[in-house]
């Protein structure tokens, strides 16, 4: 079905999806938000709406006097208010008699496990807060965290929050150089790391990598090392300390002092496509309000009975907002898993869901497409009937991947929430409310209550139907407060393209029912004979073919059409398809104009460590250039293999 009604200067919309899934009667029966009351309240007064959510979801030590101070592009929320984020995530649950509730069922990759209650998490957080103080960390200082997915990562983050220090978590897969640059940009005083962690059956070193970084990080005066991998490490006397030694000797009481609502809670570095990583700043009261709100209503959290599992690493924003702050503020019980999804077998995640009777499961499209590649027999080995809701985040989810997720993981009985947001937005912005929204596979549906999102064309004029640039029209509580040390870059990056609007860098389309469909980064939009075609739409058409598990599409310079569509395709296990067949299939699905000129078959696609396809590198390959920056690539071999093959068959053959 085609409907090419985008205005000139916008992005063409080639494909429309009309399958619909209203919430089931069973789900609606016990949901927190059926009907439109949250939207109605927020439409009437969005700031008042957030103020009520904040009062409802959080404990404030001192009430604010102004809900929002907005001087574009700088916002302050709940001005004058005071709260302690770690008190909200821990103490109040324990004081309320819920100390024995499980905060984390932690599952180590080798098969070891730990159960951590809220009372235990509070105890260890207080001790570690005192450890940090003893190491000279105070309010306003920065602490770097470079850890595997172990409970100590959560403890370290909450201990910082408790004393008003900002954490900067660096994902454990990053190199020594990346760690060094992030430590130096933040001028962190202390680094919390581990000897190593487990990944795909092996121990990967962290402290030895950190040591390389530490050779050139003058601000660091103390290093705390958690024992996890058991690998040999060197400890520098006076600077390096074992976590277990310090915790054992620490004072068990650290009172949670109230902090200003705008106290810096953390920095999180995001690389973007070019340039030096940006230290995205998030603060306390507004951030905690929106992560708690979205965690509660988007996932329909019933904290007494649900078991929530977000598969992200704490090193990404998804882990910050939906493993640490949102779920803990809401008193949720969670699963936390240390390792990869295919160790020891391709069914590890399904085994964990069965073991802990997970009810709410939140993962990324890249993972879902990998599960498709491994085949439905893997989840079929396990009882997944505890699941009652599924979520997706990180990239556009192709309609066929959505359908596969619904059928093979959700047993056709779980609503799917496709949640659009960014490191910069801090919390979910566009998503269904599962008991209220009729979903369509591949659409993130509507802005959440209180959020203003609109599409515009190149001139900044509103697009009401078809493709355009996704912008946010008003401040939101968990919005970034800027870029650490470079507020000019903040204004320039996010607020200069369209007057008065935050531009997120993403394209999207609106269908005639007002549903939003994310089309990927606008840098990825291709221009073929004057048609502006999103890579996402062509990829989704390819993934709709029964033999295809995953596809990446790029535009390569072409003498006749400006750009030509080049596709890289991974087939499902045991399936076969050839280039002509797939080209014809895309032609039928979305039209002749979108047929790839060349299709390469590959067992893997180049991805960032957080699982996003690196189309920029594929463009380099397709255009026969030397590769640009490969430092964020998870596996360099994948591209060198593609380069080798491209050299054998130039795209013009
Ligand atoms: C970019 C932000 C948000 C946490 C993980 C990524 C893409 C994210 C979706 C979605 C389509 C999505 C966007 C966005 N993205 N969620 N549901 N549908 N695209 O955080 O690394 O800051 O990346 O991820 O392109 O701008 P991030």
Boltz pocket constraint, residues with backbone or C-beta under 6 A from the ligand:
constraints:
  - pocket:
      binder: B
      contacts: [[A, 270], [A, 317], [A, 318], [A, 392], [A, 393], [A, 394], [A, 395], [A, 396], [A, 397], [A, 418], [A, 419], [A, 420], [A, 421], [A, 422], [A, 423], [A, 424], [A, 430], [A, 444], [A, 504], [A, 505], [A, 506], [A, 518], [A, 519], [A, 520], [A, 521], [A, 610]]
      max_distance: 6.0
